[in-house]
């Protein structure tokens, strides 16, 4: 019998704040994290001048600084200095003016963490990396390989990132509006979220506070192109159905859908079509990239943190604009019964993922 896996702590940081409570409060107040990006941080002829940049992360080691900001709140919440750390990330070591090779970055991260014995692994499944990192940690615990794993996602902004997406011509010059007919493309952001994942039985023995349980995961790869997804949506559909089956749930059991929602014309259309075909149009859905942009490998982890909060507090969090696609978007914060949530994340190369979370009750 596989071990049950629960989340006992969350650390989060992005343009809205540096804790889960502070970020949630900004969301409840419908405050955006977007601002104009200083010209020195943009490439020539960037197609967007805005982003959800963290003003308190400065210097030439912003990736390391953000990592330290995320890791520090967790240091006193686990007792094994060799606890594995799985980081979902797309651009590890890519700074504004330099690149830190992976073989040099990992020792620096270990040093910053204060736990030199920590085994650090990167999971780079494009913009779905956060979901994959969490799923990898869950698998390790479920199979008895580890009792505790720290997993999540992190990425930072750079002119390299703006140059790449400008060349693809899918950046918005306005704040992104996923699932709106007025959407013009994605807005870039940065940040991260880490989770402490634990074996349920051992977490209870230690008296840990349990925030949520991870009960299912599904993944697929469309293989339709370098950047685009399969227009039929079959790959996304397969990942969602696989996640539901692994959680032993049916679509009607899901009370909350965390969308990938990039704000791009085609991706939002495909995602909405798949959601409707599986869940109908009544299940509450949310898309947070209008608040803190698209932080690449951190996207799924940040959105999973919001799902964990909603499950624990039984509170649906609002969008800060009004979409017009035929889905049940959450416009105002409100209390309701939420037992199961699914967190969707997709990425370049047609990589698709779906993570199922459950409210924990004794």
C-alpha positions in Angstrom: 0.0 0.0 0.0 1.4 3.4 -1.0 2.0 6.1 1.6 -0.4 9.0 1.7 1.3 12.4 1.1 0.3 15.7 2.7 1.4 19.3 2.5 2.5 20.6 5.9 4.0 24.0 5.0 4.0 26.5 2.1 6.4 29.3 1.3 5.6 31.8 -1.4 7.0 35.0 -2.9 6.1 37.1 -5.9 5.3 40.6 -7.0 2.3 40.7 -4.6 4.1 39.7 -1.4 6.4 37.4 0.5 4.0 35.2 2.4 0.9 33.2 1.5 -1.3 35.5 3.7 0.1 38.7 2.1 -0.3 37.4 -1.4 -3.9 36.2 -0.7 -4.8 39.6 0.8 -3.7 41.4 -2.4 -5.7 38.9 -4.4 -8.8 39.5 -2.3 -8.2 43.3 -2.8 -7.8 42.6 -6.5 -4.4 44.3 -6.6 -2.1 43.7 -9.6 1.6 43.1 -9.3 2.4 44.6 -12.7 4.4 47.7 -13.3 6.6 49.3 -15.9 9.9 47.5 -16.3 13.0 49.8 -16.2 14.6 50.1 -19.6 17.9 48.6 -18.4 16.1 45.3 -17.7 14.6 45.1 -21.2 16.2 44.1 -24.5 16.2 46.5 -27.5 12.8 46.5 -29.2 11.0 44.5 -26.6 7.3 44.0 -27.5 6.3 44.6 -23.9 7.4 47.2 -21.3 5.5 45.7 -18.3 6.0 42.8 -16.0 5.3 41.5 -12.5 8.8 42.3 -11.1 9.8 41.8 -7.5 11.3 45.1 -6.5 12.9 43.7 -3.3 15.0 41.2 -5.2 18.0 43.1 -6.4 21.6 42.7 -7.5 23.4 40.2 -9.7 22.3 37.1 -7.9 18.5 37.5 -8.0 17.8 33.7 -8.5 19.8 32.9 -5.3 18.2 35.8 -3.4 14.7 34.6 -4.3 15.7 31.0 -3.4 16.9 32.1 0.0 13.7 34.1 0.6 11.6 31.1 -0.2 13.7 28.6 1.7 14.2 30.5 5.0 10.6 30.2 6.3 10.8 26.4 6.0 14.2 25.9 7.7 12.6 25.2 11.2 9.8 23.1 9.8 11.8 19.9 9.0 14.4 18.1 11.0 16.6 16.2 8.5 19.4 18.3 6.9 19.6 15.9 4.0 15.9 16.4 3.1 15.7 16.3 -0.8 14.7 19.5 -2.6 13.1 19.3 -6.0 13.0 22.7 -7.9 10.7 23.2 -10.9 12.5 25.8 -13.0 13.0 26.8 -16.7 15.9 29.2 -16.4 18.1 28.1 -13.5 21.1 30.4 -13.1 20.0 32.9 -15.8 20.8 36.3 -14.3 20.5 39.7 -16.0 24.2 40.0 -16.9 25.5 36.5 -16.5 24.8 32.8 -16.4 25.6 30.5 -13.5 26.3 27.0 -14.9 24.2 24.2 -13.1 27.3 22.6 -11.6 28.1 25.9 -9.9 24.6 26.9 -9.1 23.7 23.8 -7.0 26.5 24.2 -4.5 25.6 27.9 -4.2 21.9 26.9 -3.5 23.1 24.4 -0.9 25.2 27.0 0.8 22.4 29.6 0.8 20.0 27.0 2.3 22.4 26.3 5.2 22.0 22.6 4.6 25.0 21.4 2.6 23.8 17.8 2.6 20.6 18.6 0.9 20.2 16.8 -2.4 18.9 19.3 -4.9 17.3 18.2 -8.2 16.0 20.4 -11.0 12.8 19.5 -12.9 12.5 21.5 -16.1 9.3 20.4 -17.8 8.9 23.9 -19.2 6.0 26.0 -17.7 4.5 22.9 -16.0 7.7 22.3 -14.0 6.1 23.2 -10.7 3.5 20.6 -11.0 6.0 18.0 -12.0 8.4 18.8 -9.1 5.6 18.4 -6.6 4.5 15.1 -8.3 8.1 13.8 -8.2 8.3 14.6 -4.5 4.9 12.9 -3.9 6.0 9.8 -5.7 9.2 9.5 -3.7 7.2 9.6 -0.4 4.4 7.4 -1.7 7.0 4.7 -2.6 8.8 5.0 0.7 12.0 6.5 -0.7 11.7 9.6 1.5 9.6 10.6 4.5 9.9 14.4 3.7 10.5 16.3 0.5 10.7 20.0 -0.3 9.3 20.7 -3.7 8.1 23.6 -5.8 9.1 26.1 -8.4 11.1 29.3 -9.0 12.1 31.5 -11.9 13.1 35.2 -12.3 12.7 37.8 -15.0 15.6 38.8 -17.3 16.1 40.6 -20.6 16.8 37.2 -22.1 13.3 36.1 -21.3 11.8 39.3 -22.8 13.9 38.9 -25.9 12.7 35.3 -26.4 9.0 35.9 -26.0 9.2 39.1 -28.1 10.6 37.0 -30.9 7.5 34.7 -30.6 5.2 37.7 -30.8 3.0 36.6 -27.9 3.7 39.2 -25.2 1.0 41.7 -24.2 1.8 45.4 -23.9 -1.1 45.5 -21.3 -1.8 43.5 -18.2 -2.8 40.0 -19.3 -6.5 39.1 -19.3 -6.8 35.2 -19.6 -10.0 33.9 -21.1 -11.1 37.4 -22.1 -12.0 38.4 -25.7 -9.7 41.4 -25.1 -6.6 39.3 -24.3 -3.5 40.2 -26.2 -1.0 37.7 -24.9 0.9 36.8 -21.8 2.6 39.1 -19.3 5.8 38.0 -17.7 6.4 37.6 -14.0 8.7 36.0 -11.4 8.6 34.4 -8.0 8.2 31.0 -6.5 6.6 28.6 -4.1 8.0 25.7 -2.1 6.0 23.0 -0.2 7.0 20.6 2.5 5.6 17.3 1.5 5.4 14.6 4.2 4.3 11.0 4.8 0.9 11.4 6.4 1.4 8.9 9.2 4.8 10.4 10.2 3.4 13.9 9.9 0.7 13.0 12.4 3.2 11.4 14.7 5.1 14.7 14.7 2.0 16.8 15.3 2.3 18.7 12.0 -0.4 20.9 10.9 -1.8 19.5 7.6 -2.8 22.0 5.0 -3.9 19.6 2.2 -3.3 16.1 0.7 -1.9 15.4 -2.8 -3.9 12.5 -4.2 -3.5 12.5 -8.0 -1.3 13.5 -11.0 -1.5 13.2 -14.7 0.8 14.2 -17.5 1.1 14.0 -21.3 3.2 15.3 -24.2 1.5 16.4 -27.4 4.6 16.3 -29.5 3.0 18.8 -32.0 5.7 21.4 -32.1 8.5 23.3 -30.3 6.2 25.9 -28.6 2.6 25.2 -29.5 0.1 22.7 -28.1 -2.2 20.3 -29.9 -5.1 22.3 -31.1 -7.5 19.4 -30.5 -6.7 19.6 -26.8 -6.4 15.8 -26.6 -3.1 16.0 -24.7 -4.6 18.2 -22.0 -7.6 16.0 -21.8 -5.5 12.9 -21.4 -3.5 14.5 -18.5 -6.7 15.6 -16.7 -8.3 12.2 -17.1 -5.2 10.4 -15.9 -5.0 12.7 -12.8 -8.6 12.0 -12.0 -8.2 8.3 -12.4 -5.1 8.3 -10.2 -7.1 10.2 -7.5 -10.1 7.8 -8.0 -12.4 10.7 -8.7 -14.8 11.6 -11.4 -15.1 15.1 -13.0 -18.2 15.9 -10.9 -16.1 15.5 -7.7 -13.9 18.5 -8.5 -14.9 21.7 -6.7 -12.2 24.0 -8.0 -10.1 24.3 -11.2 -6.9 26.2 -11.2 -6.3 27.1 -14.9 -3.1 27.6 -16.7 -4.6 30.7 -18.3 -1.7 32.4 -20.1 -3.8 35.1 -21.9 -2.7 34.0 -25.3 -5.3 33.7 -28.0 -5.0 30.0 -28.9 -4.0 28.4 -25.6 -6.9 29.9 -23.6 -9.3 28.8 -26.3 -8.0 25.2 -26.2 -7.9 25.1 -22.4 -11.5 26.4 -22.1 -12.8 23.9 -24.6 -11.2 21.0 -22.7 -12.4 22.2 -19.3 -16.0 22.4 -20.7 -15.8 19.0 -22.3 -14.7 17.3 -19.1 -16.2 19.4 -16.3 -19.0 21.3 -17.9 -19.3 25.0 -17.3 -20.4 25.1 -13.6 -17.2 24.2 -11.7 -15.5 27.3 -10.3 -12.4 28.2 -12.2 -9.5 30.7 -11.5 -6.6 32.1 -13.5 -4.0 34.0 -11.4 -1.6 35.2 -14.1 -3.5 38.5 -14.3 -2.1 39.2 -10.8 1.6 38.1 -11.0 2.1 37.2 -14.7 3.7 34.1 -16.0 6.7 33.1 -13.9 7.6 30.1 -16.1 8.7 27.2 -13.9 7.2 28.7 -10.9 3.7 29.2 -12.4 2.2 25.8 -11.4 3.7 26.0 -7.9 2.3 29.4 -7.2 -1.1 28.4 -8.4 -1.0 25.2 -6.4 -0.3 27.3 -3.3 -3.5 29.2 -4.0 -5.4 25.9 -4.3 -4.0 24.8 -1.0 -5.2 28.0 0.7 -8.7 27.6 -0.8 -8.9 24.1 0.4 -7.7 24.9 3.9 -9.8 28.1 4.4 -12.8 27.0 2.2 -12.5 30.3 0.4 -12.6 30.9 -3.4 -10.4 33.8 -4.5 -11.4 36.3 -7.1 -10.2 37.4 -10.5 -9.4 41.1 -10.9 -11.3 41.5 -14.2 -14.3 40.0 -15.9 -13.6 37.3 -18.5 -16.3 36.5 -21.1 -15.7 32.9 -22.0 -18.4 30.4 -21.0 -16.8 29.2 -17.7 -17.7 29.7 -14.1 -15.1 32.3 -13.2 -14.7 33.4 -9.6 -15.4 37.2 -9.6 -15.8 37.8 -5.8 -14.2 36.0 -2.8 -16.6 33.8 -1.1 -16.8 30.9 1.3 -18.0 27.6 0.0 -17.4 23.8 0.4 -14.3 22.7 -1.4 -13.1 19.1 -1.0 -11.1 18.6 -4.2 -9.1 20.9 -6.5 -7.2 20.3 -9.7 -4.3 22.5 -10.8 -3.6 22.6 -14.5 -0.2 23.6 -16.1 1.0 23.3 -19.7 4.3 24.2 -21.4 6.3 24.4 -24.6 6.7 21.2 -26.5 3.1 20.3 -25.7 3.8 19.2 -22.1 0.6 19.0 -20.0 0.0 18.3 -16.4 -2.8 18.1 -13.8 -2.3 17.9 -10.0 -5.2 16.9 -7.7 -5.4 18.2 -4.2 -7.8 17.2 -1.4 -8.9 19.1 1.7 -7.5 17.2 4.7 -9.9 16.3 7.5 -9.1 14.1 10.5 
